[in-house]
Amino acid sequence: MTEQMPEETLIEAGDTAERTLGSESLEERGLRKPHHVAFGNPTEAAHQGTITVSKANETVFEESVELEANASIVVSLTDLDTYTTCVTIPELDATEEVTVEPGQFTCNVARTTVSIQEDNTLDSMSVSTRMACPGVVTETALTDELASYTLGHDPIPADTGEFSHTLMLRNPSDKTWTTRILVENDSTTQFDGVYTVEPRGTVLLTFSEKGTYTLSMAVLGTETTVTEQVTPKNFDCNESSTRAEIDGEGELTANTVSTLMACDSETHSTNKSSE
């Protein structure tokens, strides 16, 4: 849906107009924060231009503005996705296009700025960091390779008699999908991973500390989600794993299986898509 704005918005010298785009889902779950896209005029002359934001080739925001000296407009992207921002200034015959990818949403303030330069051109700069963001992981599972991460002790201390639980997400299809994995313990998010999973790529998470976890997996673009529960009993087994798979349509299936020599076996499966 495109947000309809006035024909042209005047932003006075030194002011910043703020806009919010999306359902603010990043405020509800996970460790990542919104990404801010700015169109700024740090020069002393006024300029007229248009900022457009699109995703999946559909325009979701557009506004024409007149920026006086040192004025700007900032659009906050509040849902995790891939966005393309285009700024155009017809009077200068200038256009700048930038892409914001899911990995550029971190636990810190992240910002992409398109600015008018003194030579009447446009320039862009993105600032996004994962410093001091434990549990925020952005990685690619390459074709026929494994992207792995351990939550807790790595490796598990020897001679403790403790077992681990693993989450394995596979993509046997011939397409590349972007996925998000959330791990919550007592309603607190401990892990927020965005993985680009290439054909036959695999994501492996190892849980080395016994606990109760909610594992939520989603495929960005198809809005398919699955959720699995892991309890302390899963860590009493010789082998316990949650296995998820993405098909060629971007649909997810998942199941949790525990096998044992001296513990109770529990198996359950989930296949659910969000509405």
C-alpha positions in Angstrom: 0.0 0.0 0.0 1.3 3.5 -0.9 1.0 6.2 1.7 -0.6 9.3 0.1 1.1 12.5 1.1 0.5 16.1 0.2 1.6 17.2 -3.3 4.7 18.8 -1.8 5.9 19.2 1.8 7.9 22.3 2.9 10.5 21.4 5.5 11.9 24.6 6.9 15.5 25.4 7.5 17.1 23.2 10.2 13.9 21.0 10.7 13.5 17.3 10.3 10.2 15.7 9.2 9.7 12.2 10.5 7.7 9.4 8.9 7.0 5.8 10.0 6.6 3.0 7.5 5.3 -0.5 8.3 3.5 -2.2 11.2 6.3 -1.7 13.8 6.8 -5.4 14.1 10.5 -4.9 15.1 9.3 -3.2 18.3 7.3 -6.3 19.2 9.8 -9.2 18.9 13.4 -9.8 18.4 16.7 -7.9 19.0 16.7 -5.7 15.8 15.6 -2.1 15.6 14.1 -0.1 12.8 16.4 1.2 10.0 16.1 5.0 9.3 16.3 6.3 5.7 17.0 10.0 5.4 17.0 12.6 2.6 19.0 15.6 3.7 20.0 19.0 2.4 23.1 20.2 4.2 23.6 23.0 1.8 22.6 26.6 2.1 20.2 26.6 -0.9 16.7 25.2 -1.0 16.0 22.2 -3.2 12.9 20.2 -4.3 13.0 16.5 -4.6 11.1 13.2 -4.1 11.9 10.2 -1.9 10.4 6.9 -2.8 10.6 3.6 -0.9 9.7 0.3 -2.5 9.9 -3.4 -1.7 9.3 -6.4 -4.0 9.0 -3.8 -6.8 6.0 -2.1 -5.2 6.1 1.5 -4.0 5.2 1.6 -0.3 6.1 5.3 0.4 6.5 8.4 -1.7 6.7 12.1 -0.8 7.8 15.2 -2.6 9.5 17.8 -0.5 11.1 21.2 -0.6 14.1 21.1 1.7 15.4 24.4 2.9 18.9 24.8 4.2 20.0 22.0 6.6 16.5 20.4 6.4 15.8 16.7 6.1 13.1 14.0 6.0 13.6 10.7 7.8 11.6 7.5 7.0 11.7 4.8 9.7 11.5 1.2 8.3 9.8 -0.8 11.1 9.5 -4.2 9.5 12.3 -6.5 8.5 12.6 -6.7 4.7 14.5 -5.6 1.7 13.8 -2.0 0.6 14.9 0.2 -2.3 15.1 3.9 -1.7 15.2 6.3 -4.6 15.8 10.1 -4.3 15.3 12.3 -7.3 15.9 16.0 -7.8 14.6 17.0 -11.3 16.1 20.5 -11.2 19.6 19.0 -10.7 18.9 16.0 -13.0 20.2 14.0 -10.0 19.1 10.5 -8.9 20.4 8.2 -6.1 19.2 4.7 -5.4 20.2 2.6 -2.4 19.1 -0.8 -1.1 18.5 -1.6 2.6 18.9 -5.3 3.3 17.6 -7.3 6.3 21.1 -7.6 7.7 21.3 -3.7 8.0 18.7 -3.9 10.8 20.8 -4.3 13.9 20.3 -3.9 17.7 21.8 -0.4 17.4 20.6 2.7 15.5 21.1 2.1 11.8 20.8 4.8 9.2 21.0 5.3 5.4 21.4 8.9 4.3 21.1 10.4 0.8 22.4 14.0 0.8 22.6 16.9 -1.6 26.2 17.9 -2.2 27.7 21.3 -2.7 28.4 20.4 -6.4 24.6 19.7 -6.9 25.0 15.9 -7.0 23.6 13.3 -4.6 25.6 11.0 -2.4 24.6 8.2 -0.1 26.1 6.6 3.1 24.9 3.8 5.3 25.9 3.3 8.9 24.9 0.0 10.5 26.8 -1.9 13.2 26.4 -5.1 15.2 28.9 -4.0 17.9 27.6 -4.8 21.4 24.8 -6.9 19.7 25.3 -10.4 21.1 22.9 -12.9 19.6 22.4 -10.7 16.4 23.8 -12.7 13.6 23.6 -12.1 9.8 25.2 -14.7 7.7 25.0 -16.7 4.4 24.7 -20.4 4.2 26.5 -21.1 1.0 25.5 -23.8 -1.5 26.4 -27.2 -0.1 27.9 -25.6 3.0 27.0 -25.1 6.7 26.5 -21.9 8.7 26.8 -22.8 12.4 26.4 -21.0 15.7 26.4 -22.1 19.3 24.2 -20.7 22.0 25.8 -21.3 25.4 29.1 -23.0 26.2 31.1 -23.9 23.1 32.0 -26.7 23.3 30.0 -28.3 26.1 32.4 -29.0 29.0 33.6 -32.6 29.0 32.5 -35.2 31.6 29.4 -33.3 32.6 27.0 -35.9 31.3 25.0 -33.1 29.7 23.5 -33.2 26.2 22.7 -30.5 23.7 19.9 -29.7 21.3 20.3 -28.7 17.7 18.3 -26.7 15.2 19.0 -27.6 11.6 17.3 -25.5 8.8 17.9 -26.9 5.3 17.1 -25.5 1.8 17.1 -28.5 -0.6 15.4 -26.3 -3.2 17.1 -24.6 -6.2 16.2 -21.2 -5.0 17.9 -18.8 -2.5 15.7 -17.8 0.5 16.3 -15.3 3.3 15.2 -16.6 6.7 14.9 -15.2 10.2 15.4 -17.4 13.3 14.3 -16.1 16.7 15.2 -18.0 19.9 13.3 -16.9 23.0 13.7 -18.1 26.6 11.1 -16.9 29.2 9.7 -14.5 26.6 13.2 -12.9 26.3 14.9 -13.0 22.9 18.3 -14.5 23.1 19.1 -14.9 19.4 18.0 -13.1 16.3 19.5 -14.5 13.2 19.0 -13.5 9.5 20.4 -16.1 7.1 20.5 -16.1 3.4 20.2 -19.8 2.6 21.5 -20.7 -0.9 20.4 -23.9 -2.7 21.4 -27.0 -0.5 22.7 -24.7 2.2 22.2 -25.5 5.8 21.9 -23.4 9.1 22.9 -25.3 12.3 22.3 -23.8 15.7 23.5 -25.8 18.8 21.9 -25.2 22.2 24.4 -26.3 24.8 22.6 -25.1 28.0 19.5 -26.9 29.2 16.4 -24.7 29.2 12.9 -24.0 27.7 13.2 -22.3 24.3 10.7 -21.1 21.7 12.2 -21.4 18.2 10.5 -19.3 15.6 11.5 -19.5 11.9 10.3 -17.4 9.1 11.0 -17.0 5.3 11.1 -13.4 4.4 9.1 -12.7 1.3 6.6 -15.6 1.6 5.6 -14.7 5.3 5.7 -18.4 6.1 6.5 -19.1 9.8 6.9 -22.2 12.0 7.3 -22.4 15.7 8.8 -25.2 17.8 9.1 -25.7 21.6 12.1 -27.2 23.3 12.0 -28.1 27.0 14.6 -29.3 29.5 13.6 -32.9 28.7 15.1 -32.5 25.3 18.5 -32.1 26.9 18.2 -35.4 28.8 18.3 -37.4 25.5 21.2 -38.8 23.7 20.2 -37.0 20.5 17.6 -34.2 20.2 17.1 -31.9 17.3 14.6 -29.6 15.5 14.7 -30.0 11.8 13.2 -27.5 9.4 13.1 -27.4 5.6 12.2 -24.8 3.0 10.6 -26.0 -0.2 10.7 -24.5 -3.7 7.7 -22.2 -2.9 9.3 -20.8 0.2 7.1 -22.9 2.6 8.5 -24.2 5.9 8.0 -27.4 7.7 9.5 -28.4 11.0 9.6 -31.1 13.6 11.4 -31.9 16.8 12.7 -35.4 17.4 14.4 -36.9 20.4 16.1 -40.3 20.3 17.4 -42.0 23.4 19.1 -44.8 25.1 18.0 -43.9 28.6 15.4 -41.2 28.4 11.8 -40.7 27.3 11.3 -40.1 23.5 9.1 -37.2 22.4 8.3 -36.4 18.8 6.1 -33.6 17.5 5.8 -31.7 14.3 4.6 -28.3 13.0 3.6 -27.1 9.6 2.1 -23.6 9.8 1.9 -20.5 7.7 1.1 -17.1 9.0 -2.0 -15.5 7.6 
